[in-house]
Amino acid sequence: MALQKMQRIYIYALKKDKDRILELLQRRGIIEVRNMLKEDKIFRREDIGHAKESSEKNVAAVSQALEILNSYVKENKSLLSSLKGRKELPEEVYASFGEKLESVVEIAKRIITLSKKIAEEKAELIRLQNQIEILKPWVNLDIPLNFKGTKHTAGFIGTLPKEWTLEEIYEKLAAYMPLDVEIISATKEQTCIFVLCTNTFKDNVFETLRAMDFILPSISLDKAPAEQLKDFEKQAEEIKGRINTYLEEMKSYDKSREDLYFLLDYETIRIEKYDVIGNLLQSKNVFIITGFIPEKDAKHIEEELTSKFDLAVEVTEPKNKDQVPVLYKNNGFCEPLEGIVNSFSPPGKGEIDPTMVMSLFYYMLFGLMLSDAGYGFLMAVGCAFALYKFRNTMERPMKNTLKMYLYCGISTIFWGIMFGSYFGDIFDVVGTTFFGVEKVPVIPPLWFFPVEKPMLMLTFCMAVGILHLLIGLAMKGYQAIKHKDYKSLVYDAVFWITLLISCVLLLLSMEMIKNILGINIELPAYAVKAAGILAIISAAGIILTNGRESKNPFKRILKGLYALYGISGYLSDVLSYSRLLALGLATGVIGSVINKMAAMTAGGIFGPVIFTVIVIIGHALNIGINALGAYVHTNRLQYVEFFGKFYEGGGTLFKPFGMHTKYYKIKE
Amino acid sequence: MKLLNEYGIAFALLGAVLAALVPGIASAKAVSMGGVAGAGVITEDPAQFGKVLILQLLPGTQGIYGLLIAFITLSQIGVLGGSSDISFVKGLLYFAACLPIVIVGYSSAIKQAKAAVASINVVAKRPDQFGKAMIFPAMVETYAILALLISILAVNGVSGLNI
């Protein structure tokens, strides 16, 4: 339950060591570089725009090339590869990559050019194929398509819509004999004809043909169609051949894929370094690095730096106005939940880290909502298997997510056993359907069946809720103690805690509430009396103090009254925990519905097979939808009900200057 | 009255069927609203599929709650086997017990879908704010859960009444 203590660090060093120092710091990855000093006449910041630009260009080119390459040559990626984490690379590869850089960029550029060429050739091929399609009906014509006639004759080559016979055409043109009509080809859509007439009737023939919707062919070529067709086909073959060689070349870059990925990482590292260089104050011979460092690392890095270089390191406490970055310090049990806190907001200035306290309830609430030992078992085993299989290479965020679900799964198993739910009621159903078991339940619940005693379950859920809320208030008190704000401790935490507890006691002493909840507790009379008095005192205290930021006494009381009205908020907060019951029941009942449906089909030889299929598909759906529900609503209870009592967030995470690569990890 | 008593089971069944029908229809509509918005996001940024899918599914739970009440009611009134001897009053009571999830389930699913669509837009612009975006639709769902709770308690309670 804590955050790493941060310190300001100033490193004053000689420019001649700049590259080596920066490389060392980047490799250690423990300093977040921030501007803490102003520029003056001597110390200035360097403009690194130009240097960064070339790296960014390379990144853009290589990303594009990779995208193209992946679309032509599928990458071998297994389903589990995302669990595996980044590949490790020895440091020498990284150090020597600078020499290779240019050639890899060339490959990327070549890949982009190739894809352009392939696209161009394909467009050309399509154009050719269109022409071939147009030419095909003309293949029997032995003169070129642009034939217009001889000295004394006029020739018309073109198409008529629909199918025509020779007689029909002659009939139309009968007036202009002598002439010759040839049908080159005829289909239902069009008839390709060649008409030769004497020059005298040239215009009349053309007019008549036009009236028959005669159209000239859309291409005009010097060679006879058959010959031309051969030419085109040859050209098409050539283009196909070229495309194939391009594709072959593209495939040959499959082996360069690793280099391309590595170049992305390499340039990412460089860009990160340029960003830092842009933040350095530099004079002619000296440069200054300023930033934040976790206290635990400060000593160590100071020693390492001073032993290797001529420089001065200064470490100071952060100033009051500093927005100190947040770095968590948690054990393995609650570390997985840092992500959940982060997606709300990292702890703000002066706030404590809520992860530890939250983790206890998080796992419990999740388990209560899913509350099925079978589902919990699947979750836990799945996560444990993945964690074990990829234990050496898995990245931290993935590891934390899986660990979170592992613990949630274990908690789910626990509550499943308490409430007697194993894949709904699978043991009972299998037992009665296939083995003639008569005594159900086969495995009785350790505590009780929520379906049979929903009121008891509801009471339990609300009790969990009240405890959760009280701990939220206690956290507020703890935070007040840490800030030595004892007024807030008493007014905002102690009064409310007292009020809540005494109200709960008073409610429990009422017959009506006892009847509704179906519980039987006899509180001693003096306890009830004491609770009543405490409730009045704390309510009065809240009225008097909760509006204390107003100076006007009248306004102050009004604000205090309004704050006391906030007790209705606690009522709705507590009722909100009834979702534990509703979601828990939903899982169990839907599970039994699936089992019941499966049992209906269980007769006959294939019965057991159908039964198994329905059970597997049904429960897979149920676990998916209910795990989602449990996750979302656990988050809601934490964010809204619990954090609402004491936590605001608003901090920023610690982002050290390091090597934030995506594909490869550089080994030390 | 004796004649009327034969219709008790009809009202009880009507309640159960409505519980499956109405929230189911609403959830189908609600999930489709989320799907339409989500598909738009995926065309721009396929990496957000997981987050968008969760947001799309959130308003789908009302249909499941309705199914749950329908199933509990069916098994209580003996339609799934057992005796179906339900008095007229009891049938009406079952019907009434189903109403919270029928009505609130319908309305909350549609309203929740609107919040989910808005949250999907948040994820499209700022994927890092998913944690907060998820809470907005979840707030709406509270009321569906409360209705579900009352329906469960009421259906269970009615079965214990001796009328």
Chai-1 contact restraints between the chains, C-beta under 6 A:
chainA,res_idxA,chainB,res_idxB,connection_type,confidence,min_distance_angstrom,max_distance_angstrom,comment,restraint_id
A,S343,B,G131,contact,1.0,0.0,6.0,A-B,restraint_1
A,F344,B,G131,contact,1.0,0.0,6.0,A-B,restraint_2
A,P454,B,L153,contact,1.0,0.0,6.0,A-B,restraint_3
A,P454,B,N156,contact,1.0,0.0,6.0,A-B,restraint_4
A,S578,B,L149,contact,1.0,0.0,6.0,A-B,restraint_5
A,R579,B,I145,contact,1.0,0.0,6.0,A-B,restraint_6
A,A582,B,I145,contact,1.0,0.0,6.0,A-B,restraint_7
A,A582,B,L148,contact,1.0,0.0,6.0,A-B,restraint_8
A,A582,B,L149,contact,1.0,0.0,6.0,A-B,restraint_9
A,A586,B,L68,contact,1.0,0.0,6.0,A-B,restraint_10
A,V589,B,L68,contact,1.0,0.0,6.0,A-B,restraint_11
A,V593,B,F71,contact,1.0,0.0,6.0,A-B,restraint_12
A,L628,B,L57,contact,1.0,0.0,6.0,A-B,restraint_13
A,G629,B,T61,contact,1.0,0.0,6.0,A-B,restraint_14
A,V632,B,A138,contact,1.0,0.0,6.0,A-B,restraint_15
A,R636,B,I135,contact,1.0,0.0,6.0,A-B,restraint_16
A,R636,B,A138,contact,1.0,0.0,6.0,A-B,restraint_17
A,Y639,B,I135,contact,1.0,0.0,6.0,A-B,restraint_18
